[in-house]
Amino acid sequence: MFSITVRDHIMIAHSFRGEVFGPAQRLHGATFVVDATFRREQLDDDNIVVDIGLATQELGAVVSELNYRNLDDEPAFAGINTSTEFLAKVIADRLGERIHKGALGEGAKSLAGLAVTLHESHVAWASYERAL
């Protein structure tokens, strides 16, 4: 399996419901480094997984929808604990939708999978992987 990874970052504010979250139940900020890894079994006719420039551009477009937002105020996340794991899935699914619509070119429609990793810090991160 071949893969390429592109990177961006987001800064958000949010709070959690539930004792398991301790002090994170209060409103707090988080900065995530966001990695999107694109996978395919065979390289395309240009010997690439996907155009890195387009992948970077589309990841940037997806994360910009979340950047500098208080997720507690976003209707799409009403009543949801926007954990790192949950946000990794949100970003992967939104990126997957863009791929299916052709945003990364026709060749990208034969990608096998996508993984999104959100790094909370140098010692903690969460990922979500999906087929395309």
C-alpha positions as CSV (number, residue, x, y, z in Angstrom):
1,M,0.0,0.0,0.0
2,F,1.3,3.4,-1.0
3,S,0.5,6.5,1.0
4,I,1.2,10.3,1.2
5,T,0.5,12.5,4.2
6,V,-0.3,16.2,4.2
7,R,-0.5,18.4,7.3
8,D,-2.4,21.5,8.6
9,H,-3.6,22.7,12.0
10,I,-6.7,24.0,13.7
11,M,-7.4,26.0,16.9
12,I,-10.7,25.4,18.5
13,A,-12.6,26.0,21.7
14,H,-15.0,23.5,23.3
15,S,-16.2,21.9,26.5
16,F,-17.3,18.4,27.4
17,R,-20.1,16.8,29.3
18,G,-19.3,14.0,31.7
19,E,-17.2,13.5,34.8
20,V,-14.7,11.4,32.8
21,F,-13.5,14.7,31.3
22,G,-12.6,16.4,34.7
23,P,-11.6,20.0,34.2
24,A,-12.1,19.8,30.5
25,Q,-15.8,20.0,31.2
26,R,-15.2,23.8,31.3
27,L,-14.7,25.8,28.1
28,H,-11.1,25.4,27.0
29,G,-9.0,25.7,23.8
30,A,-7.1,23.2,21.8
31,T,-4.6,23.4,19.0
32,F,-4.4,20.3,16.8
33,V,-1.8,19.3,14.2
34,V,-3.9,17.6,11.6
35,D,-2.4,14.9,9.3
36,A,-4.4,13.4,6.4
37,T,-2.9,10.2,4.9
38,F,-4.2,9.0,1.5
39,R,-3.7,5.4,0.6
40,R,-3.8,3.3,-2.6
41,E,-2.6,-0.1,-3.7
42,Q,-1.1,1.0,-7.0
43,L,0.4,4.3,-8.1
44,D,-1.6,6.2,-10.8
45,D,-0.4,6.7,-14.3
46,D,1.8,9.6,-13.1
47,N,3.4,7.4,-10.4
48,I,1.8,9.3,-7.5
49,V,-0.8,8.5,-4.8
50,V,-2.5,11.8,-5.3
51,D,-1.5,15.4,-6.1
52,I,0.1,16.7,-2.9
53,G,-0.8,20.3,-3.7
54,L,-4.5,19.5,-4.2
55,A,-4.5,17.3,-1.1
56,T,-3.0,20.1,1.0
57,Q,-5.5,22.6,-0.5
58,E,-8.5,20.4,0.3
59,L,-7.4,19.6,3.8
60,G,-6.9,23.3,4.4
61,A,-10.4,24.0,3.1
62,V,-11.9,21.3,5.5
63,V,-10.1,22.5,8.6
64,S,-10.8,26.1,7.9
65,E,-14.5,25.3,8.5
66,L,-13.5,24.4,12.1
67,N,-10.6,26.8,12.7
68,Y,-11.0,29.6,15.3
69,R,-14.5,28.3,16.3
70,N,-16.1,27.6,19.6
71,L,-17.5,24.2,18.7
72,D,-20.1,24.4,21.5
73,D,-21.7,27.2,19.4
74,E,-21.8,25.2,16.1
75,P,-25.3,23.8,15.3
76,A,-23.7,20.7,13.7
77,F,-22.2,19.7,17.1
78,A,-25.1,20.6,19.4
79,G,-25.1,18.2,22.3
80,I,-22.0,16.3,21.1
81,N,-18.7,15.8,22.9
82,T,-16.3,17.0,20.2
83,S,-13.5,14.7,21.4
84,T,-10.3,14.4,19.4
85,E,-11.4,11.0,18.1
86,F,-14.8,12.5,17.0
87,L,-13.1,15.4,15.2
88,A,-10.8,13.1,13.4
89,K,-13.8,11.4,11.9
90,V,-15.5,14.6,11.1
91,I,-12.5,15.8,9.1
92,A,-12.0,12.4,7.4
93,D,-15.7,12.3,6.4
94,R,-15.7,15.8,5.0
95,L,-12.5,15.2,3.1
96,G,-13.9,11.9,1.8
97,E,-16.9,13.8,0.5
98,R,-14.7,16.2,-1.4
99,I,-12.7,13.3,-2.9
100,H,-15.9,11.6,-4.1
101,K,-17.0,14.9,-5.7
102,G,-13.7,15.1,-7.6
103,A,-11.9,17.8,-5.7
104,L,-8.6,15.8,-5.9
105,G,-9.1,14.9,-9.6
106,E,-10.4,11.8,-11.3
107,G,-7.4,9.7,-10.3
108,A,-8.1,10.2,-6.6
109,K,-11.4,8.4,-7.0
110,S,-9.5,5.2,-7.0
111,L,-7.9,5.9,-3.6
112,A,-8.3,2.9,-1.2
113,G,-8.5,4.8,2.0
114,L,-7.9,7.8,4.1
115,A,-6.7,8.3,7.7
116,V,-6.9,11.5,9.7
117,T,-4.8,12.0,12.8
118,L,-5.2,14.9,15.2
119,H,-2.2,15.5,17.4
120,E,-3.2,17.1,20.7
121,S,0.5,17.3,21.8
122,H,3.7,15.5,21.3
123,V,2.5,12.7,23.6
124,A,-1.2,12.3,22.6
125,W,-3.1,11.9,19.4
126,A,-6.1,10.2,17.9
127,S,-6.9,8.9,14.4
128,Y,-9.8,7.8,12.3
129,E,-9.4,5.6,9.2
130,R,-12.0,5.0,6.5
131,A,-12.3,3.3,3.1
132,L,-13.0,5.5,0.1
